[in-house]
Amino acid sequence: MTDILPMPSSEEIAAITKKVEDSSQWLDSIYIEIQKRIVGQEYLIERLLVGLLANGHVLLEGLPGLAKTSTVNALADAIDCDFKRIQFTPDLLPADIIGTLIYNPDTREYSTHKGPLFANMVLADEINRAPAKVQSALLEGMQERQVTIGDTIFKLPHPFLVLATQNPIEQEGTYPLPEAQMDRFMLKVVVGYPDRDEELGILRRMSKTQPSHPILPVLKPETILELREIVDEIYVDEQVEQYIVDLVLATRNMQDVVPKMAGYIRVGASPRASINLTLASKAYAFLKRRGYVTPDDVKAIAMDVLRHRIIPSFEAAADEVTREDLVTAILENVLVP
């Protein structure tokens, strides 16, 4: 038996929308600050803000030089919070991330040295250049918001967000991330090349020996927590909830939705996908300054929520069908309410 919440009245939805509009005034300021350093990349910036509002980690994938790290750094500068950057390398150890115990011979006692994971915002740069044992060290922190050092459990700061960048696995020196860790990322955003006008703007702004204008912090951690409470209030109609469930179920039963692609998905999305798609849709509605979620909000964010949660079969690989092709086919064939 499922719990069905009573549908709010039009006045209550209007009140939520008013609250969203009043609390989203910081959006213009944060965009202005980030764009002091970043040209274009509106899609990328928007997805980073969705992760920030929905309390979900974000994985950015793209070739070197596409401003993935620069955009995360710009967002961190625009937020007055504790920010740490971890450069992932093949010789990185788990203790380099979470910390370790240090023995003091004078006192004959161990003291805890906390690693860079103890921050509000963590940039895991080129995350797939470290081996699997290092990736596993992140799992507890990403899911439970805590880490274990020795016999002691330490809570991570609140808010806590991991923004990771990775190069395509075809690049030399990269490792594929474990599926369990991939599932912990709310969004996987694929960063592409800029268009001609953006490339020209990048050339004019960045081809200087002097650094760009400093970014001013316009958002505090406490404000982020307050905004997340408002995101939780955003209304999701039962029909939209059913649509989200239908999209996720389609990844497990592709033959029922797109018969010609039957057998192309070896492993479908887990229930975590339904949860994250709902949260991301609410955050996306917030960015659009609405107090309710529409099916278009779900469709707009679904690719980034689902693409890394499905595992194509060998048949799909043989037919050169990508994860993006599969998600696109699902979005085109699942009935929209």
N, C-alpha and C positions, 0 to 999 in steps of 0.2 A: 504494500500500500504506500503510495507516494503522498507527500505533503503538498497540498495546493494552497498557496497563499491567496487571500482575497484580492481581487483586482482593485487597485486604487481608483478613486474617482478622477475625472478630468481636472478637477481643481487641485487634487493632490499631485498629479503628474505635472501640472503647470507650476506648482510650488517647487517641485524638485528641479524642474528646468530653470526656474528663477535662481535657485540656489547654485546650480551649475554655472549659469551665466555670471553671477556675482563673484564666484570663486575662481573663475577661469581668466580673470583679468591679467594674471601673471603670464599667460601664454604669449601674448604679444611681446612682453619684455624678454622672455627667455629666447624667443625666436630671434629678436634683434641682437641679443648678446652673442648667440651662437653664430649668426651670420656675419659677425665681425671677422670670423676666422674661416668659415665654411661657405663656399659658393655652391648654391643649389642644394642637392641631397635632401629635399623636403620629405621625400618618402622615408629615408633613413632616420631623419630627426623625429618624424612623427611616430615611427615604430619604437624608438628609444623612449619617447614620452609615454607611449602606451605601456611599455614594460614598467616604467617608473610609477605610473598611476595604478597599475594592476598588480603591483608587487610580484612581478615575474621577471626572471633572468632572460637576457637577450643574447643570442649568438649571431654575429655578423660574419658572413662569408663573402670573400671577394679576392681578386688578385691584389698583389702589393701595389701601393700607390693610389688607392681609390679613397683615401681620407677616412678609413674606418677608425683608426686610432685617433686621428685628429678630431673627429666628430665626438667621440666619447670624452676625450680630454676637454673639449669645449663645453660639453654638457656638464662635466664635473666642475669646471671653473664657474659656470653659471649657477651652481648650487653651493651654498655655504655649508659644506659637509666634509667629513673625513674621507679622503680619497687616496687609494693606493693602487699602484700599477705593478703587475707581476709579468716579467718577460719570460715566457715559457721556452725552455731549451731542452735538448735531449738529456742533459746531465742534471736536470732539476730533481730535487728530492721532496717527498711529502712534507718533511720538516721545514723546508724552505717556504712552504705556503701556510701551514697551520701553526708552526712554532714547535718548540721542543723544551725539554727539561735541561737545565744547566746546573752542574754540580759545583758547589763552592767549597774548596778544600779547607778554608778557614773556619767556616761554620759547620762543615760536614752535612750540609743540607742542600736539597735541590730547589731551585727557583724556576718559575715558569717564564719562558721568553715567548711572547705571543708573536705570531707571524703576520704578514701583511693582509691576511684574510680578515683581520679584525679592523674593519673599516665600514663606513656606510655604503660606499660605492667602490667596487673592485674592478679594475680593468685587467682581464686575463688576456694578454696580448699574444697572438699567434698560439692559441691554446693547444692546437693539434701538432705542435712540434715537441711535445713532451710525451713520454711513454705512458701506458695505461695505469701504472701504479700511482703516478702523480694525479691523473684524472680522478682516480677513485678517492683520493684525499679530499677532493672538492665535494663529493656526493653528500656527505653528512651536513656540511655547511650550507649547500644549496637547498637541500630539502628540509632539514630540521632547524636551520638557522642556529646551529651550535657545532662545536668541534670538541673532540676528546684528545687531551694531551696527557699522556701517562694514564693515571686512573681518574682524572678529574674532567668533568664536562664543563665547558665554558660557553656561555651564551654569546652570540655575535651581536654587534650593535643593531639598533633598530632606528630607522629602516636599514635593510641590508640588501644590496643588489649586485649581482655579477653581470658585467657586460663584457662578453668575450669576443675576440676576433679570431678568425682562422682563414688560412689559405685553402683553396680547393685541394682535395687529397691527391690530385694529379701532380701537384707541385713537389719538387724534390725535398726530402727531409720532413715530410708530414706523416702523421699517424691518424687512422680513422678513430673518432671518439667512440667509446662504448655506447651501445643503445640505451642503457640505463641512464647514462649521463645526458645524452641527447634529449631524453624525455623530460629532464629537469628544466630544460630551457623552455620558457613559455613561447618564445618566438625565435624562428631562424630567418634572418633577413639576408637575402642575396643582393649584394651591392654590385651594380653594373657600371659601365663606363658613362661619363657625363656626355651630354649632347654638345653640339658645336658651340652654342652660345655660352653654356656653362664652362666649357673648356677655355674659351676666350676670356671669360671672367676670372677663372683660376689663374691663367697666365698673367693677366694684368695685376691681380692682387698679390700673388705669391712670388713673382719673379723679382724679389727685392732681398737685399742683404740684411735689412733691419726687420725685427719681429713685428707682427701685426699688432693692432691696438689691443690692450688688455681687456679681458672679459670681466665684467662686474658681476658679482653674485647677486641674484635676484630672488632666490628661493632658499628657505631654511628647511632642515630635516623635519622640524615640528609641523611645518606647513604641509609637507608631503604626506605626513600621517593624517592630517585633517582632510586633505583632498581625497585620500583613499577612503575615508569614511563616507564622503559624499558619493564617490564612485559606487560604493556598496548600496546606496539608496536608489541608484538608477534603475528604472523599471524595465523588466524583461517580461513581455507577454508570454502566456502559455504556448501560443502558436509559434513564437520565435524559439522558445525552449525546445519544442518538438522539432523544429527545423534544424537546430544545432545537433540534437540527438540523431536525426536522420542523416546528417552529413557524416558524423562519426561512424554510425553503423554501416554506411555505404563503403567505408574503407575496409570493413571486415567481410562484406558480402557484395563485392563488386559485380558479380554475375547478376544480381537483382536490379542493378542500376544501369550498368553499361554492359550488356551481355557480350559484346564483341571484345571486351577487355577482361573477361572472366579468367581468373588464374593469374592476373598480372600483379596482384598484391599478395605477397607471402605472409606478411604480418601487418594487421591493421592497427589503427590508433587505439590507445587504452582509454579508460574513463577519465584519466587526467586530461586528455584532449578536450573532452566535453566541458570540464571545469575551466580549463584555460581559455577555451574559445568563448565561453560566457563572460569571463572576467575581462578578456581583451576586447570583446565587443562593447562592454560597458565603458571601458576606458576610452575606446575609440569614439563612442557617443559623447563622452565628456569633452573630448577634443573638438567635436563638432557643436559643442555647446547645447546639447539636448539632454533632457532628463529621462529619456526612454531609448531603448534599442530597437532598430529597424532591421529587417532582413538584409538590407544593403550594408549595414554595419558589419553583420556577420560575414557576408560575402567579401567585403573589403579586407578583412583581417584573416580570413580562413586559410589562405595560402601559407602565410607565415606561421600559423599555429600547427598546420597539419603536415607540411612538406617533410619535416624531419621525423615524423612519428609513424610513417609507413615504410615498409621494407619491400621494394619491388621484387618480383620473382625472377628466375633465370629467363623465363619466357619474355618478360618485359624488357630485360636487358638485350636479349637476342633481337627483339623487334625495335630496339632503340627508343623505347618508351621511358621517359623520365618520371621522377616523382611529381614534378610540376605538371606534366601531361595528365597524370592520374588524378591529381587534385582538381585540375581544370575540368576534366571530364565529369567528375562528381558534381562540381558546382553547376555545370551546365545541364545536368540531368536530374538532380534531386529537385522535387517540386518546391517552389518558393511560396510560402503562405501569403 
